[in-house]
Amino acid sequence: MKGCAEFVFESEHAPVIYQALLPELGDELHRSNVLLGLEDGSIRLEIRGEDTVSLRAALNTWIRLVKIAFEMVSL
């Protein structure tokens, strides 16, 4: 079973957060795929997994990365 999750994060710091997250796209993920985009002051994150386990693992990783990036720009 394949799964997909899509998130849109709005922030006045979206370009900075997007640039901070871009290097993470180079990391190899097993059985999942991540798309990251910058659109009109928001960041679009799409995560696809070949199964629920890989989707959950990728979601945990990327939500944590986005949370940290948002926390860092608010310091």
Contact map, one row per residue, 1 for C-alpha under 8 A:
111000000000000000000000000000000000000000000000011100000000000000000000000
111100000000000000000000000000000000000000000001111100000000000000000000000
111110000000000000000000000000000000000000000001111100100000000000000000000
011111000000000000000000000000000000000000000111100000100000000000000000000
001111100000000000000000000000000000000000000111000000000000000000000000000
000111110000000000000000000000000000000000011110000000000000000000000000000
000011111000000000000000000000000000000000011100000000000000000000000000000
000001111100000000000000000000000000000001111000000000000000000000000000000
000000111110010000000000000000000000000001110000000000000000000000000000000
000000011111010000000000000000000000000011100000000000000000000000000000000
000000001111110000000000000000000000000011000000000000000000000000000000000
000000000111110000000000000000000000000010000000000000000000000000000000000
000000000011111110000000000000000000000010000000000000000000000000000000100
000000001111111111000000000000000000010011100000000000000000000000000000000
000000000000111111100000000000000000010010000000000000000000000000000000000
000000000000111111110000000000000000000000000000000000000000000000000000000
000000000000111111111000000000000000000000000000000000000000000001001100100
000000000000011111111100000000000001110000100000000000000000000000000000000
000000000000001111111110000000000000000000000000000000000000000000000000000
000000000000000111111110000000000000000000000000000000000000000000001000000
000000000000000011111111100000000000000000000000000000000000000011001000000
000000000000000001111111110000000001000000000000000000000000000000000000000
000000000000000000111111111000000000000000000000000000000000000000000000000
000000000000000000001111111000000000000000000000000000000000000000000000000
000000000000000000001111111100000110000000000000000000000000000000000000000
000000000000000000000111111100000000000000000000000000000000000000000000000
000000000000000000000011111110000000000000000000000000000000000000000000000
000000000000000000000000111111000000000000000000000000000000000000000000000
000000000000000000000000001111111000000000000000000000000100000000000000000
000000000000000000000000000111110000000000000000000001000000000000000000000
000000000000000000000000000011111000000000000000111001000000000000000000000
000000000000000000000000000011111100000000000011110001100100000000000000000
000000000000000000000000000010111110000000000011100000000000000000000000000
000000000000000000000000100000011111000000001111000000000000000000000000000
000000000000000000000000100000001111100000011110000000000000000000000000000
000000000000000001000100000000000111110000111100000000000000000000000000000
000000000000000001000000000000000011111000111000000000000000000000000000000
000000000000011001000000000000000001111111110000000000000000000000000000000
000000000000000000000000000000000000111111110000000000000000000000000000000
000000000000000000000000000000000000011111000000000000000000000000000000000
000000000111111000000000000000000000011111100000000000000000000000000000000
000000011110010000000000000000000000011111110000000000000000000000000000000
000000011100010001000000000000000001111011111000000000000000000000000000000
000001111000000000000000000000000011111001111100000000000000000000000000000
000001110000000000000000000000000111100000111110000000000000000000000000000
000111100000000000000000000000000111000000011111000000000000000000000000000
000111000000000000000000000000011110000000001111100000100110000000000000000
011110000000000000000000000000011100000000000111110000100000000000000000000
011100000000000000000000000000111000000000000011111111100100000000000000000
111000000000000000000000000000110000000000000001111101100000000000000000000
111000000000000000000000000000100000000000000000111111100000000000000000000
111000000000000000000000000000000000000000000000111111110000000000000000000
000000000000000000000000000000000000000000000000101111111000000000000000000
000000000000000000000000000001110000000000000000111111111100000000000000000
001100000000000000000000000000010000000000000011111111111110000000000000000
000000000000000000000000000000000000000000000000000111111111000000000000000
000000000000000000000000000000000000000000000000000011111111100000000000000
000000000000000000000000000010010000000000000010100001111111110000000000000
000000000000000000000000000000000000000000000010000000111111111000000000000
000000000000000000000000000000000000000000000000000000011111111100000000000
000000000000000000000000000000000000000000000000000000001111111110000000000
000000000000000000000000000000000000000000000000000000000111111111000000000
000000000000000000000000000000000000000000000000000000000011111111100000000
000000000000000000000000000000000000000000000000000000000001111111110000000
000000000000000000001000000000000000000000000000000000000000111111111000000
000000000000000010001000000000000000000000000000000000000000011111111100000
000000000000000000000000000000000000000000000000000000000000001111111110000
000000000000000000000000000000000000000000000000000000000000000111111111000
000000000000000010011000000000000000000000000000000000000000000011111111100
000000000000000010000000000000000000000000000000000000000000000001111111110
000000000000000000000000000000000000000000000000000000000000000000111111111
000000000000000000000000000000000000000000000000000000000000000000011111111
000000000000100010000000000000000000000000000000000000000000000000001111111
000000000000000000000000000000000000000000000000000000000000000000000111111
000000000000000000000000000000000000000000000000000000000000000000000011111
